[in-house]
Amino acid sequence: MAPVLLLGEALVDEFASGPVAGGAPLNVARSLQALGQPALLATRLGQGDAGAALVLQSMRRFGLSEAALQFDAERGTGRVSVIENLGEQGGEHRFEIHDDAAWDHLQAEPLLALLAAPPRLVYFGSLAQRRPVARASIQRLLDQLGRQGALRYLDLNLRAGSATPELAAACLARADWLKVNEHELARLLDWQGLPGPAPDAAPEAWSAGVRALMQHHGLQRLLLTRGALGAASFDIEGRVEALALAPRLARVVDTVGAGDGFSAMLLAAWLGGQGVSRALALAVRFAAALCGERGAVPARDGFYDRWQQELSPERFTA
């Protein structure tokens, strides 16, 4: 059994330049695998369509297991129309996420039968739970795996169709670690009537709201990504336990998948036995490096070489 199980969407991002396999769980799975942490992606694709072929091709490039894939004869592989806005510094893209995709009908039973033992960690988000069937399946899996001792890592990733207080609360109730950006954290605090500072405030200014949020939902750790300002980690008491500054970038190609790269490196380092401070610093640097590449996973395999060296036990103990 792979140490990390990833639940959710695998899809096709439709750029002006052509289709690219994507989706946060797939992005994280590919980077984890490239960084030396075997990952098992559980998702649902269209039966034999072009989108499924693209996703499978990318999974095979990274050597990902296909054991947890499901195929839908009635619905197609998920699609996202990407409206690009590169600007001078890469800018931000807008996304039109098409409804009723194969991933919306992920089934729990085949996965429960497959998992002879729980993974060390389960990665999940809110987008894959936008419709009732997948929501029920994912929540059932999270409940069972949580009882079996798996650490549940929530990348909330609020998007259209999944940005509701009710769904966020259901996700938080099943999470041990939470990863959010400043805008998502501000929204969560607002939904619960909790105080929050300006989005660009120092991490310590978030502590009171973070502590209340974590205690309310029983969270063990909160990871706050701050874009060009880096990232912070908060402990179970809502205190800032680690800070990492982002490096200055010589150029930005695009920011697609930077947050997914952050999660992948953070988890790879932590699962490899490194402490939170070093894992956070590596995650911020890795996410920044991805901003200098086109897409969520670089086309050149050599991109990962230096990061594998950073994760080596020799570098860790040096």
C-alpha positions in Angstrom: 0.0 0.0 0.0 1.3 3.4 -0.9 1.8 5.7 2.1 -0.4 8.4 0.6 -4.0 8.0 -0.8 -5.3 10.9 -2.8 -9.1 11.2 -3.2 -10.8 13.3 -5.8 -10.7 14.8 -9.2 -8.5 14.0 -12.2 -9.4 16.1 -15.2 -8.4 17.9 -18.3 -7.4 21.6 -18.2 -8.3 23.1 -21.5 -5.7 25.8 -22.3 -5.6 27.8 -25.4 -2.5 25.9 -26.3 -4.2 22.5 -25.9 -5.4 20.1 -23.2 -3.3 19.1 -20.2 -4.0 16.5 -17.5 -4.7 18.2 -14.2 -6.7 18.4 -11.0 -5.2 19.0 -7.5 -5.1 15.3 -6.4 -3.5 14.2 -9.7 -1.0 17.1 -9.5 0.0 16.2 -5.9 0.2 12.5 -6.7 2.5 13.1 -9.7 4.9 15.3 -7.7 4.8 13.0 -4.7 5.8 10.0 -6.9 8.5 12.0 -8.6 9.9 13.0 -5.2 10.1 9.4 -4.1 6.9 9.0 -2.1 4.6 6.3 -3.7 1.1 7.7 -4.2 -2.2 6.0 -4.9 -4.8 8.2 -6.8 -8.4 7.3 -6.4 -10.5 9.0 -9.0 -13.1 8.2 -11.7 -12.6 8.8 -15.4 -14.8 8.5 -18.5 -14.7 5.1 -20.1 -12.3 5.3 -23.1 -12.6 9.0 -23.8 -9.8 11.3 -24.9 -9.6 12.9 -21.5 -9.1 9.6 -19.8 -6.3 8.7 -22.3 -4.6 12.0 -21.4 -4.8 11.4 -17.7 -3.6 7.8 -18.0 -0.7 8.9 -20.2 0.5 11.3 -17.6 0.0 8.9 -14.7 2.2 6.3 -16.6 4.9 8.9 -17.2 5.2 9.2 -13.4 4.8 5.5 -12.7 1.6 6.0 -10.7 -0.5 3.0 -9.8 -3.8 2.6 -11.7 -5.3 0.2 -9.1 -7.7 2.8 -7.6 -9.0 4.1 -10.8 -12.7 3.8 -11.7 -14.3 4.2 -15.1 -17.7 5.6 -16.0 -19.6 4.5 -19.1 -22.1 7.3 -18.9 -20.2 10.4 -18.0 -17.0 11.9 -19.4 -13.7 12.7 -17.8 -13.8 16.1 -16.0 -13.0 19.2 -18.0 -12.0 22.7 -16.9 -11.9 25.6 -19.4 -8.9 27.8 -18.4 -9.1 31.5 -19.1 -5.5 32.6 -19.0 -4.3 36.0 -17.7 -0.5 35.9 -17.7 0.3 39.6 -17.4 3.8 40.7 -16.5 4.1 38.4 -13.4 2.3 35.3 -14.5 -1.1 36.6 -13.3 -3.9 34.4 -12.2 -6.1 32.2 -14.3 -9.9 31.9 -14.2 -11.5 28.4 -14.4 -14.8 27.2 -15.7 -15.3 23.8 -14.1 -17.8 21.7 -16.1 -20.5 20.0 -14.2 -21.5 16.3 -13.8 -18.1 14.6 -14.6 -17.1 11.1 -14.0 -15.3 12.1 -10.8 -18.6 13.3 -9.3 -19.7 9.6 -9.1 -16.7 8.1 -7.3 -17.8 4.9 -5.5 -16.5 4.0 -2.1 -17.0 0.2 -2.1 -14.2 -0.7 -4.6 -11.8 1.5 -2.7 -12.7 -0.1 0.7 -12.2 -3.5 -0.9 -8.8 -2.4 -2.3 -7.4 -1.0 1.0 -6.3 -4.0 3.0 -4.5 -1.6 5.4 -4.9 2.1 5.9 -2.4 4.5 4.3 -0.3 6.8 6.5 -2.0 9.8 5.0 -5.1 10.7 3.0 -5.2 13.8 0.9 -8.6 15.3 0.0 -10.3 18.6 -1.0 -13.8 20.1 -1.4 -14.2 20.3 -5.1 -14.5 16.5 -5.6 -17.4 16.7 -3.1 -19.5 19.1 -5.0 -22.2 16.4 -5.9 -23.9 14.0 -3.5 -22.5 10.6 -4.8 -18.8 11.5 -4.6 -19.4 13.5 -1.4 -20.9 10.5 0.4 -18.2 8.2 -0.9 -15.3 10.5 0.2 -16.8 11.2 3.6 -17.4 7.5 4.2 -13.7 6.7 3.3 -12.4 9.6 5.4 -14.4 8.5 8.4 -13.2 4.9 8.2 -9.6 5.7 7.5 -9.5 8.3 10.2 -10.7 5.7 12.7 -7.9 3.4 11.5 -5.3 6.0 12.2 -4.6 7.6 8.8 -3.7 11.3 9.0 -6.2 13.3 6.9 -4.8 16.3 5.0 -7.4 18.8 3.7 -6.4 21.1 0.8 -9.7 23.1 1.0 -9.2 24.8 -2.4 -12.6 26.6 -2.4 -13.9 26.8 -6.0 -17.3 27.5 -7.6 -19.6 24.7 -6.6 -17.7 23.7 -3.5 -17.4 27.1 -1.7 -20.3 26.7 0.8 -20.2 26.9 4.6 -21.9 23.6 4.9 -19.4 21.6 2.7 -16.5 23.4 4.3 -17.7 22.4 7.8 -18.1 18.8 6.7 -14.6 18.8 5.3 -13.1 20.4 8.4 -14.8 17.9 10.6 -12.9 15.1 8.8 -9.5 16.8 8.7 -6.4 16.6 10.9 -4.3 19.0 8.9 -5.7 21.9 7.0 -4.0 23.8 4.1 -5.5 27.1 3.0 -4.4 30.4 1.5 -5.1 33.8 3.2 -8.4 34.4 1.2 -9.7 31.0 2.1 -8.8 31.4 5.8 -10.5 34.8 5.9 -13.7 33.2 4.4 -13.7 30.4 6.9 -13.3 32.8 9.8 -16.1 35.0 8.4 -18.4 32.0 8.1 -17.9 31.2 11.7 -18.2 34.8 12.9 -14.5 34.8 14.0 -12.2 37.8 13.8 -9.6 37.9 11.1 -7.0 40.5 10.1 -6.3 42.0 6.7 -5.2 39.2 4.2 -1.7 40.5 4.0 -1.2 40.8 7.8 1.7 39.1 9.6 1.0 35.4 10.4 0.8 36.1 14.1 -2.2 38.4 13.5 -4.2 35.3 12.5 -3.5 33.3 15.7 -6.6 34.2 17.6 -9.0 33.2 14.8 -6.9 30.2 13.9 -6.9 28.9 17.4 -10.7 29.2 17.6 -11.1 27.5 14.2 -8.8 24.7 15.1 -10.4 24.0 18.5 -13.9 24.1 17.0 -13.0 21.5 14.4 -10.4 19.5 16.2 -7.6 20.3 13.8 -4.0 19.3 14.7 -2.1 21.7 12.3 -3.0 24.6 9.9 -0.8 25.5 7.0 -1.2 29.0 5.6 0.1 29.7 2.1 0.8 33.4 1.4 1.8 33.6 -2.2 5.0 35.7 -2.7 5.2 36.1 1.1 5.8 32.4 1.7 3.9 30.2 4.2 3.3 29.6 7.9 2.4 26.6 10.0 0.2 26.9 13.1 0.3 24.3 15.9 -2.7 22.8 17.7 -2.9 25.8 20.0 -3.0 28.2 17.0 0.6 29.4 17.6 2.9 30.1 14.7 5.3 27.1 14.9 7.2 27.7 11.6 7.6 30.4 9.0 9.2 30.2 5.5 9.8 33.1 3.2 9.4 32.7 -0.5 12.5 33.2 -2.7 12.6 36.1 -5.1 11.7 34.8 -8.6 13.7 35.8 -11.6 10.7 35.1 -13.8 7.2 33.7 -13.5 5.9 31.5 -16.3 2.6 30.6 -14.6 1.3 29.8 -11.1 -0.8 26.8 -12.1 -0.3 24.0 -9.6 2.0 26.0 -7.3 -0.2 25.2 -4.3 -0.4 21.5 -5.2 3.4 21.5 -5.5 3.6 23.0 -2.0 1.4 20.2 -0.6 3.4 17.5 -2.4 6.8 18.7 -1.1 5.5 19.4 2.4 4.1 15.8 2.6 7.1 14.2 1.0 9.5 15.9 3.4 7.3 15.2 6.5 6.7 11.5 5.5 10.5 11.2 5.0 11.1 12.1 8.6 11.9 15.8 8.3 10.6 18.4 10.8 7.8 20.9 10.1 10.2 23.8 9.7 12.4 22.2 7.1 9.4 20.6 5.3 7.7 24.1 5.1 10.9 25.8 3.8 11.3 23.1 1.1 7.6 23.3 0.2 7.8 27.1 -0.3 11.0 26.8 -2.5 9.5 23.9 -4.5 6.3 25.9 -5.2 8.3 28.9 -6.3 10.4 26.8 -8.6 7.2 25.5 -10.2 6.1 29.0 -11.0 9.1 29.2 -13.3 7.8 26.2 -15.3 4.9 25.8 -17.6 2.0 23.8 -16.0 1.5 22.0 -12.7 4.2 19.4 -13.5 7.2 20.3 -15.6 7.6 18.6 -19.0 11.3 18.0 -18.3 12.0 15.0 -16.0 15.2 16.6 -14.8 13.3 19.2 -12.9 12.9 16.9 -10.0 16.6 15.8 -9.7 17.7 18.6 -7.3 14.6 18.2 -5.2 15.2 14.4 -4.8 18.6 15.3 -3.5 17.2 17.8 -1.1 15.0 15.0 0.4 17.8 12.5 0.6 18.7 11.3 4.2 22.3 12.5 3.6 21.2 16.1 3.0 18.7 15.9 5.9 21.3 14.8 8.4 24.1 17.0 7.1 
